[in-house]
Amino acid sequence: MSDATSTRERTLDVVTEVARRLGADRVTTDPETLLKNSSDWSRMSPVLEEKVPRGRYVADAVVRPRTPEEVADVLALAHAADVPVTPRGSGTGNYGQATPFDGGIVLDLRRLDRIEVLEGEGVLAGAGALLSKIDRAARAAGRDIWVFPSTKASTVGGFVAGGSAGTGTIEHGTTTDGFVRALTVAPMDGSGRLLHLRGEDALPYVHAYGVTGIVVEVEVATEPAREWTAVYAAFDSWAAMAHVHRSLLDLPVLPRLASGDEPALVPSLPASVDLDPGRFSLRVIAEASTVAEVERRVADAGGDVVAVLDDYASCDRLSGMSYNHPVLFLQRAHPDRTWFHMETGGEIYWTDPDAVRAVYPGDVHLHLELMGRGPLAMVVADYHDEAGVLAGMEAMETLGMTVHSPHQWYVDRNVDLAVRTARETDPKGLLNPGKLVPDHVVPTRVNVGVR
């Protein structure tokens, strides 16, 4: 394709044909809609707010397909015209993955929202189906989906392609640990086909931000539904809270979620019960038969059980205060200050939290989760500059912690697999350009089109 025409011109040619074939309602070039659909919640990160602020990178058109086949048709047309395509769900991601660095088309997949509870162990859903609706359908059929994010307004396609963990990961791990039973994917190879993949064959498309193909349908794992209870507890010290938090791994039925916060984070939490802003908060989604044991452990550690709520809606509300959400609530409560967070893991949170607090200057607060067999934490601190953020990452790695930076936009898991797959499924590098950086190097600027 000649460079004589701009990306915008080629995009407008493609969407004119899309509108002719599929209908005018499938396409929009309205400026405000383009702006809204070209950004996500990456503004939670002050680093990303500086690098990819809202309005710097804007799509030339938004296309809203209704079926997997329509997605495949749009990709074939875009491939022929060398038009980049960036997939998007609800836009609840925090890392800039849905930012169209090269313009072109943003593919809004929310109309692919079919949900079917399968006989056996899975739920089949279109990429645009909300996790809240999938969970509701599964529960109505007596099933629990293995994992869902703290933002249940996320789409399943966005969660599978861009997410990682969430409620349920204590027992079931992340999105790459069997949660995805099967996928239907549209490649960007000009074929207009759909790929149907099961088991390990689906892995190149999980947590790949759409660079290997557009996920259009997902089958996720479920299990028989359990009776879940929201338990709120309060403690006078981090050590007491961490002791109970750690002990939850010994329960006969693992909890669905276990979140803990230091007092500074507690006042901004939108809890349905009164939380003491001067105490450490522990919140657990516990299986009903284990609640009495959780209460006993809280009491033995000198804590107090604040509330025990046995309705599922209360569990959902508790889930919405997990993972990085306390950071968001703190930012909203203190708009005059700039906070950033780092996602880290390691038993040091149970044994020596002061060593973590010393990594960054100023106010440092810890939010704690259980994930798999160990602790995951969000370290929340005052933001000064990116260099300080990176120095803190190195310091935490020196302490033996695992560190994942929420201040970057590139694929950071199974990168080599994604690179190999993309050579076949996206040979022109048109899918979500700038998100696949083969050398694992943290880019200091937007690295557009790297394949």
MIRO-978205 format. One line per field, with one value per residue (C-alpha): residue number from 1; residue in three letters; x, y, z. Coordinates in nm, 3 decimals. Example, Ala and Ser with C-alpha at 12.3 -4.5 7.8 and 13.67 -1.06 7.14 Angstrom:
BEGIN
resi 1  2
resn ALA  SER
px 1.230  1.367
py -0.450  -0.106
pz 0.780  0.714
//
This chain:
BEGIN
resi 1  2  3  4  5  6  7  8  9  10  11  12  13  14  15  16  17  18  19  20  21  22  23  24  25  26  27  28  29  30  31  32  33  34  35  36  37  38  39  40  41  42  43  44  45  46  47  48  49  50  51  52  53  54  55  56  57  58  59  60  61  62  63  64  65  66  67  68  69  70  71  72  73  74  75  76  77  78  79  80  81  82  83  84  85  86  87  88  89  90  91  92  93  94  95  96  97  98  99  100  101  102  103  104  105  106  107  108  109  110  111  112  113  114  115  116  117  118  119  120  121  122  123  124  125  126  127  128  129  130  131  132  133  134  135  136  137  138  139  140  141  142  143  144  145  146  147  148  149  150  151  152  153  154  155  156  157  158  159  160  161  162  163  164  165  166  167  168  169  170  171  172  173  174  175  176  177  178  179  180  181  182  183  184  185  186  187  188  189  190  191  192  193  194  195  196  197  198  199  200  201  202  203  204  205  206  207  208  209  210  211  212  213  214  215  216  217  218  219  220  221  222  223  224  225  226  227  228  229  230  231  232  233  234  235  236  237  238  239  240  241  242  243  244  245  246  247  248  249  250  251  252  253  254  255  256  257  258  259  260  261  262  263  264  265  266  267  268  269  270  271  272  273  274  275  276  277  278  279  280  281  282  283  284  285  286  287  288  289  290  291  292  293  294  295  296  297  298  299  300  301  302  303  304  305  306  307  308  309  310  311  312  313  314  315  316  317  318  319  320  321  322  323  324  325  326  327  328  329  330  331  332  333  334  335  336  337  338  339  340  341  342  343  344  345  346  347  348  349  350  351  352  353  354  355  356  357  358  359  360  361  362  363  364  365  366  367  368  369  370  371  372  373  374  375  376  377  378  379  380  381  382  383  384  385  386  387  388  389  390  391  392  393  394  395  396  397  398  399  400  401  402  403  404  405  406  407  408  409  410  411  412  413  414  415  416  417  418  419  420  421  422  423  424  425  426  427  428  429  430  431  432  433  434  435  436  437  438  439  440  441  442  443  444  445  446  447  448  449  450  451
resn MET  SER  ASP  ALA  THR  SER  THR  ARG  GLU  ARG  THR  LEU  ASP  VAL  VAL  THR  GLU  VAL  ALA  ARG  ARG  LEU  GLY  ALA  ASP  ARG  VAL  THR  THR  ASP  PRO  GLU  THR  LEU  LEU  LYS  ASN  SER  SER  ASP  TRP  SER  ARG  MET  SER  PRO  VAL  LEU  GLU  GLU  LYS  VAL  PRO  ARG  GLY  ARG  TYR  VAL  ALA  ASP  ALA  VAL  VAL  ARG  PRO  ARG  THR  PRO  GLU  GLU  VAL  ALA  ASP  VAL  LEU  ALA  LEU  ALA  HIS  ALA  ALA  ASP  VAL  PRO  VAL  THR  PRO  ARG  GLY  SER  GLY  THR  GLY  ASN  TYR  GLY  GLN  ALA  THR  PRO  PHE  ASP  GLY  GLY  ILE  VAL  LEU  ASP  LEU  ARG  ARG  LEU  ASP  ARG  ILE  GLU  VAL  LEU  GLU  GLY  GLU  GLY  VAL  LEU  ALA  GLY  ALA  GLY  ALA  LEU  LEU  SER  LYS  ILE  ASP  ARG  ALA  ALA  ARG  ALA  ALA  GLY  ARG  ASP  ILE  TRP  VAL  PHE  PRO  SER  THR  LYS  ALA  SER  THR  VAL  GLY  GLY  PHE  VAL  ALA  GLY  GLY  SER  ALA  GLY  THR  GLY  THR  ILE  GLU  HIS  GLY  THR  THR  THR  ASP  GLY  PHE  VAL  ARG  ALA  LEU  THR  VAL  ALA  PRO  MET  ASP  GLY  SER  GLY  ARG  LEU  LEU  HIS  LEU  ARG  GLY  GLU  ASP  ALA  LEU  PRO  TYR  VAL  HIS  ALA  TYR  GLY  VAL  THR  GLY  ILE  VAL  VAL  GLU  VAL  GLU  VAL  ALA  THR  GLU  PRO  ALA  ARG  GLU  TRP  THR  ALA  VAL  TYR  ALA  ALA  PHE  ASP  SER  TRP  ALA  ALA  MET  ALA  HIS  VAL  HIS  ARG  SER  LEU  LEU  ASP  LEU  PRO  VAL  LEU  PRO  ARG  LEU  ALA  SER  GLY  ASP  GLU  PRO  ALA  LEU  VAL  PRO  SER  LEU  PRO  ALA  SER  VAL  ASP  LEU  ASP  PRO  GLY  ARG  PHE  SER  LEU  ARG  VAL  ILE  ALA  GLU  ALA  SER  THR  VAL  ALA  GLU  VAL  GLU  ARG  ARG  VAL  ALA  ASP  ALA  GLY  GLY  ASP  VAL  VAL  ALA  VAL  LEU  ASP  ASP  TYR  ALA  SER  CYS  ASP  ARG  LEU  SER  GLY  MET  SER  TYR  ASN  HIS  PRO  VAL  LEU  PHE  LEU  GLN  ARG  ALA  HIS  PRO  ASP  ARG  THR  TRP  PHE  HIS  MET  GLU  THR  GLY  GLY  GLU  ILE  TYR  TRP  THR  ASP  PRO  ASP  ALA  VAL  ARG  ALA  VAL  TYR  PRO  GLY  ASP  VAL  HIS  LEU  HIS  LEU  GLU  LEU  MET  GLY  ARG  GLY  PRO  LEU  ALA  MET  VAL  VAL  ALA  ASP  TYR  HIS  ASP  GLU  ALA  GLY  VAL  LEU  ALA  GLY  MET  GLU  ALA  MET  GLU  THR  LEU  GLY  MET  THR  VAL  HIS  SER  PRO  HIS  GLN  TRP  TYR  VAL  ASP  ARG  ASN  VAL  ASP  LEU  ALA  VAL  ARG  THR  ALA  ARG  GLU  THR  ASP  PRO  LYS  GLY  LEU  LEU  ASN  PRO  GLY  LYS  LEU  VAL  PRO  ASP  HIS  VAL  VAL  PRO  THR  ARG  VAL  ASN  VAL  GLY  VAL  ARG
px 0.000  0.140  0.220  0.068  -0.257  -0.274  -0.397  -0.703  -0.789  -0.747  -0.952  -1.238  -1.236  -1.257  -1.537  -1.735  -1.725  -1.807  -2.112  -2.221  -2.190  -2.307  -2.506  -2.438  -2.503  -2.182  -1.959  -1.902  -1.653  -1.810  -1.517  -1.638  -1.704  -1.359  -1.200  -1.393  -1.315  -0.945  -0.857  -0.909  -0.843  -0.467  -0.506  -0.479  -0.105  0.067  0.339  0.089  -0.104  0.212  0.292  -0.050  -0.286  -0.643  -0.652  -0.292  -0.373  -0.719  -0.874  -0.999  -1.317  -1.502  -1.656  -1.919  -1.967  -2.252  -2.118  -1.782  -1.819  -1.853  -1.531  -1.352  -1.489  -1.377  -1.026  -1.002  -1.097  -0.855  -0.574  -0.613  -0.592  -0.311  -0.538  -0.444  -0.712  -0.726  -0.980  -1.184  -1.438  -1.572  -1.250  -1.195  -0.831  -0.567  -0.260  -0.332  -0.373  -0.674  -0.493  -0.474  -0.114  -0.133  -0.492  -0.704  -1.003  -1.105  -1.312  -1.584  -1.683  -1.959  -2.238  -2.098  -2.275  -2.437  -2.418  -2.483  -2.435  -2.313  -2.394  -2.094  -1.834  -1.830  -2.003  -1.977  -1.995  -1.933  -1.631  -1.854  -2.054  -2.011  -1.858  -2.144  -2.399  -2.194  -2.164  -2.538  -2.621  -2.381  -2.518  -2.873  -2.763  -2.596  -2.240  -1.958  -1.723  -1.366  -1.236  -1.374  -1.204  -1.268  -1.442  -1.731  -1.841  -1.548  -1.619  -1.502  -1.303  -1.123  -1.055  -0.920  -0.715  -0.592  -0.663  -0.483  -0.630  -0.920  -1.180  -1.128  -0.755  -0.671  -0.794  -0.782  -0.484  -0.489  -0.650  -0.374  -0.434  -0.723  -0.985  -1.005  -1.136  -1.174  -1.158  -1.280  -1.031  -1.026  -0.670  -0.543  -0.398  -0.639  -0.822  -1.148  -1.152  -1.218  -0.994  -1.148  -0.898  -0.912  -0.688  -0.323  -0.384  -0.569  -0.274  -0.115  -0.432  -0.474  -0.332  -0.199  -0.395  -0.523  -0.181  -0.213  -0.580  -0.914  -1.092  -1.459  -1.594  -1.478  -1.561  -1.465  -1.444  -1.702  -1.759  -2.062  -2.183  -2.095  -2.261  -2.037  -2.035  -1.879  -1.680  -1.544  -1.287  -1.070  -0.733  -0.505  -0.188  -0.064  0.097  -0.235  -0.417  -0.138  -0.138  -0.506  -0.467  -0.193  -0.387  -0.677  -0.480  -0.534  -0.913  -1.081  -1.245  -1.032  -1.188  -1.288  -1.108  -0.910  -0.825  -0.648  -0.574  -0.380  -0.583  -0.491  -0.673  -0.981  -1.181  -1.219  -1.344  -1.713  -1.808  -2.168  -2.073  -1.904  -1.527  -1.305  -1.060  -0.806  -0.780  -0.650  -0.931  -0.955  -1.233  -1.294  -1.536  -1.556  -1.744  -2.034  -1.909  -1.578  -1.719  -1.720  -1.355  -1.264  -1.439  -1.248  -0.913  -0.995  -1.080  -0.769  -0.553  -0.712  -0.930  -1.300  -1.553  -1.730  -1.996  -2.098  -2.321  -2.452  -2.614  -2.428  -2.466  -2.258  -1.985  -1.988  -1.955  -1.665  -1.501  -1.520  -1.277  -1.005  -0.684  -0.609  -0.949  -0.840  -0.585  -0.862  -1.073  -0.776  -0.707  -1.069  -1.070  -0.750  -0.750  -0.500  -0.232  -0.078  -0.058  0.086  0.085  0.301  0.179  0.415  0.427  0.623  0.598  0.781  0.435  0.358  0.701  0.862  0.627  0.844  1.113  0.861  0.744  1.105  1.139  0.966  0.992  0.689  0.361  0.355  0.047  -0.006  -0.309  -0.296  -0.453  -0.423  -0.341  -0.257  -0.055  0.092  0.037  -0.005  0.010  -0.043  0.218  0.066  0.299  0.340  0.443  0.751  0.879  0.915  1.279  1.179  0.913  1.168  1.426  1.168  1.096  1.465  1.479  1.181  1.332  1.647  1.427  1.322  0.977  0.811  0.716  0.468  0.455  0.111  0.287  0.341  0.125  0.311  0.249  0.441  0.352  0.441  0.602  0.801  0.489  0.297  0.574  0.583  0.204  0.172  0.409  0.139  -0.183  -0.081  0.208  0.171  0.173  -0.164  -0.322  -0.292  0.045  0.301  0.189  0.423  0.785  0.990  1.298  1.110  1.255  1.054  1.005  1.058  0.829  0.555  0.731  0.490  0.468  0.743  0.702
py 0.000  0.340  0.602  0.863  0.851  0.914  0.668  0.886  0.884  0.508  0.460  0.669  0.465  0.142  0.255  0.384  0.030  -0.112  0.113  0.006  -0.364  -0.375  -0.059  0.302  0.228  0.024  0.329  0.667  0.948  1.181  1.367  1.327  0.955  0.913  1.087  0.881  0.552  0.630  0.628  0.411  0.440  0.475  0.817  0.628  0.628  0.968  0.823  0.726  1.048  1.227  0.994  0.906  1.179  1.182  1.339  1.281  0.961  0.948  0.699  0.808  0.601  0.369  0.053  -0.142  -0.493  -0.715  -1.063  -1.244  -1.270  -0.893  -0.851  -1.081  -0.885  -0.551  -0.686  -0.814  -0.473  -0.294  -0.536  -0.470  -0.094  -0.102  0.048  -0.021  -0.162  -0.132  -0.348  -0.209  -0.332  -0.115  0.087  -0.008  -0.107  0.090  0.059  0.234  -0.089  0.049  0.365  0.380  0.500  0.494  0.616  0.406  0.209  0.145  -0.173  -0.141  -0.500  -0.433  -0.543  -0.896  -0.970  -1.313  -1.536  -1.910  -2.130  -2.459  -2.803  -2.910  -2.663  -2.353  -2.031  -1.919  -1.544  -1.284  -1.064  -0.767  -0.943  -0.782  -0.996  -0.891  -1.041  -1.354  -1.405  -1.349  -1.604  -1.858  -1.813  -1.855  -2.191  -2.293  -2.214  -1.981  -1.846  -1.910  -1.553  -1.205  -0.865  -0.611  -0.408  -0.635  -0.373  -0.500  -0.708  -1.068  -1.003  -0.711  -0.912  -1.212  -1.008  -0.746  -0.855  -1.101  -1.163  -1.080  -1.233  -1.610  -1.614  -1.745  -2.085  -2.061  -1.843  -1.596  -1.585  -1.813  -2.091  -2.274  -2.000  -1.971  -2.300  -2.189  -1.880  -1.766  -1.519  -1.306  -1.276  -0.975  -1.170  -1.068  -1.402  -1.288  -1.616  -1.704  -1.929  -2.167  -2.258  -2.471  -2.521  -2.431  -2.329  -2.024  -1.900  -1.674  -1.461  -1.432  -1.115  -1.015  -0.689  -0.799  -0.793  -1.157  -1.144  -1.003  -1.219  -1.232  -1.517  -1.677  -1.992  -1.952  -2.212  -2.247  -2.470  -2.552  -2.235  -2.189  -1.983  -1.681  -1.443  -1.098  -1.069  -0.734  -0.723  -0.454  -0.469  -0.236  -0.343  -0.459  -0.763  -0.887  -0.832  -0.998  -1.297  -1.365  -1.285  -1.546  -1.805  -1.796  -2.022  -2.302  -2.288  -2.610  -2.405  -2.120  -1.771  -1.607  -1.287  -1.143  -0.771  -0.564  -0.194  0.038  0.307  0.582  0.396  0.303  0.632  0.649  0.290  0.281  0.006  -0.080  -0.090  0.164  0.121  0.268  0.505  0.452  0.073  -0.179  -0.323  -0.689  -0.792  -1.153  -1.327  -1.653  -1.974  -1.999  -2.309  -2.135  -1.807  -1.919  -2.020  -1.685  -1.508  -1.718  -1.636  -1.265  -1.275  -1.479  -1.215  -0.936  -0.807  -0.739  -0.870  -0.560  -0.728  -1.060  -1.017  -1.329  -1.180  -1.211  -0.839  -0.761  -0.990  -0.802  -0.471  -0.604  -0.728  -0.375  -0.260  -0.503  -0.494  -0.143  0.007  0.148  0.350  0.494  0.578  0.748  0.954  1.066  1.154  1.360  1.526  1.780  1.510  1.282  0.917  0.624  0.252  -0.050  -0.409  -0.637  -0.975  -1.154  -1.289  -0.976  -0.818  -1.065  -1.054  -0.710  -0.449  -0.163  -0.266  -0.205  0.126  0.248  0.205  0.531  0.871  1.048  0.879  0.511  0.292  -0.079  -0.260  -0.639  -0.928  -1.303  -1.443  -1.806  -1.919  -1.586  -1.214  -0.958  -0.592  -0.248  -0.007  0.342  0.641  1.010  1.063  1.273  1.157  0.847  0.802  0.763  0.508  0.300  0.326  0.194  -0.100  -0.193  -0.158  -0.388  -0.648  -0.632  -0.717  -1.034  -0.911  -0.969  -0.643  -0.561  -0.202  -0.056  0.234  0.077  -0.030  -0.317  -0.693  -0.825  -1.195  -1.472  -1.208  -1.448  -1.655  -1.342  -1.234  -1.573  -1.585  -1.230  -1.308  -1.541  -1.373  -1.009  -1.003  -0.630  -0.530  -0.354  -0.487  -0.245  -0.105  -0.015  -0.272  -0.558  -0.482  -0.798  -0.698  -0.656  -0.304  -0.043  0.225  0.584  0.704  0.552  0.297  0.292  -0.010  -0.221  -0.584
pz 0.000  -0.100  0.163  -0.067  0.131  0.503  0.763  0.812  0.441  0.417  0.733  0.600  0.278  0.480  0.709  0.412  0.276  0.620  0.640  0.290  0.373  0.734  0.789  0.882  1.251  1.263  1.206  1.367  1.316  1.572  1.737  2.096  2.045  1.892  2.190  2.444  2.270  2.231  2.602  2.907  3.281  3.237  3.399  3.730  3.656  3.668  3.444  3.176  3.226  3.114  2.824  2.682  2.803  2.678  2.334  2.225  2.033  1.877  1.637  1.295  1.325  1.561  1.421  1.618  1.480  1.600  1.518  1.507  1.129  1.101  1.300  1.056  0.759  0.905  0.968  0.611  0.473  0.708  0.623  0.251  0.310  0.573  0.839  1.202  1.432  1.813  2.001  2.289  2.542  2.824  2.851  3.216  3.164  3.352  3.133  2.804  2.607  2.419  2.305  1.921  1.888  1.506  1.466  1.234  1.366  1.723  1.721  1.985  2.068  2.321  2.087  2.085  2.412  2.373  2.686  2.700  3.006  2.866  2.995  3.195  3.318  3.100  2.999  2.638  2.585  2.321  2.379  2.466  2.739  3.080  3.355  3.582  3.342  3.285  3.660  3.704  3.433  3.581  3.935  3.806  3.665  3.992  3.878  3.983  3.719  3.829  3.818  3.764  3.794  4.067  3.794  3.693  3.440  3.232  2.924  2.917  2.600  2.762  3.076  2.888  2.640  2.885  3.241  3.460  3.804  4.030  4.257  4.258  4.193  4.540  4.426  4.048  3.960  3.673  3.329  3.192  3.447  3.287  3.320  2.941  2.806  2.445  2.224  1.886  1.737  1.422  1.282  1.087  0.794  0.520  0.522  0.681  0.876  1.239  1.448  1.702  1.972  2.286  2.587  2.540  2.179  2.317  2.527  2.258  2.269  2.647  2.804  2.461  2.419  2.078  1.908  1.801  1.699  1.809  2.066  1.964  2.178  2.502  2.693  3.058  3.333  3.608  3.910  4.129  4.302  4.668  4.937  4.983  5.280  5.315  5.639  5.762  6.042  6.202  6.381  6.574  6.392  6.056  6.220  6.359  6.031  5.830  6.066  5.999  5.629  5.596  5.793  5.548  5.316  5.570  5.558  5.438  5.159  5.028  5.036  4.711  4.808  5.100  5.101  5.367  5.402  5.626  5.807  5.559  5.281  5.483  5.493  5.115  5.075  4.967  5.211  5.297  5.667  5.892  5.892  6.163  5.987  6.265  6.228  5.976  5.764  5.657  5.419  5.320  5.086  5.278  5.203  5.449  5.631  5.713  5.850  6.214  6.184  6.028  6.315  6.568  6.407  6.404  6.775  6.862  6.690  6.894  6.612  6.589  6.341  6.210  5.997  5.845  5.536  5.368  5.057  4.727  4.651  4.961  4.831  4.502  4.683  4.887  4.567  4.425  4.696  4.595  4.392  4.264  4.347  4.686  4.488  4.272  4.578  4.746  4.434  4.423  4.792  4.763  4.419  4.547  4.570  4.309  4.407  4.216  4.288  4.220  4.205  4.395  4.565  4.832  5.185  5.304  5.335  5.611  5.777  5.728  5.577  5.705  5.457  5.178  5.320  5.320  4.945  4.855  5.027  5.174  5.255  5.166  5.220  5.163  5.022  5.060  4.867  4.859  4.516  4.465  4.765  4.866  4.920  4.646  4.741  4.594  4.728  4.719  4.743  4.662  4.301  4.230  3.892  3.677  3.772  4.136  4.041  3.849  4.128  4.371  4.142  4.145  4.523  4.567  4.339  4.554  4.854  4.671  4.569  4.237  4.069  3.796  3.677  3.600  3.430  3.085  2.794  2.629  2.642  2.942  2.962  2.717  2.498  2.280  2.218  2.121  1.883  1.712  1.681  1.551  1.264  1.131  1.247  1.194  0.945  0.874  1.241  1.217  1.538  1.830  1.715  1.980  2.237  2.141  2.234  2.176  2.375  2.705  2.735  2.923  2.655  2.765  2.491  2.279  2.060  1.769  1.544  1.703  1.602
//
